[in-house]
Amino acid sequence: MKKTPSITVDEWRAELERLGELGGDKGNTSAELAERLGVSLRRMRQILANGVAEGRYIRGRGIRTNIDGCQRKVAVYQIKEKK
């Protein structure tokens, strides 16, 4: 049997992060936006829901690390570029 090259945990995590960036993990979560804008999470979700319905924002999927260290898929939002 051929020996496969070993990889460290840090190298593995770095590669996963690089792949996540290529996958389009751009945007901010509703919680991140609420904190930056100084509004409640409930209000921010209302703003985003209206904006997505009106076509002003794009809703995508991103990956964030929870407090327990697990990575989760979350909704992320971007402003839709005008053409």
ChimeraX attribute file (.defattr): number of C-alpha atoms within 10 A of each C-alpha:
attribute: neighborCount
match mode: 1-to-1
recipient: residues
	/A:1	3
	/A:2	4
	/A:3	5
	/A:4	6
	/A:5	5
	/A:6	6
	/A:7	8
	/A:8	8
	/A:9	9
	/A:10	9
	/A:11	10
	/A:12	11
	/A:13	11
	/A:14	12
	/A:15	12
	/A:16	12
	/A:17	14
	/A:18	11
	/A:19	12
	/A:20	14
	/A:21	13
	/A:22	10
	/A:23	12
	/A:24	12
	/A:25	20
	/A:26	16
	/A:27	18
	/A:28	18
	/A:29	21
	/A:30	22
	/A:31	16
	/A:32	14
	/A:33	19
	/A:34	17
	/A:35	12
	/A:36	9
	/A:37	10
	/A:38	10
	/A:39	12
	/A:40	14
	/A:41	15
	/A:42	11
	/A:43	12
	/A:44	20
	/A:45	16
	/A:46	12
	/A:47	13
	/A:48	19
	/A:49	14
	/A:50	13
	/A:51	17
	/A:52	16
	/A:53	10
	/A:54	9
	/A:55	12
	/A:56	14
	/A:57	19
	/A:58	16
	/A:59	19
	/A:60	16
	/A:61	18
	/A:62	21
	/A:63	20
	/A:64	16
	/A:65	11
	/A:66	9
	/A:67	7
	/A:68	6
	/A:69	8
	/A:70	9
	/A:71	12
	/A:72	12
	/A:73	11
	/A:74	15
	/A:75	16
	/A:76	22
	/A:77	21
	/A:78	16
	/A:79	13
	/A:80	13
	/A:81	8
	/A:82	5
	/A:83	3
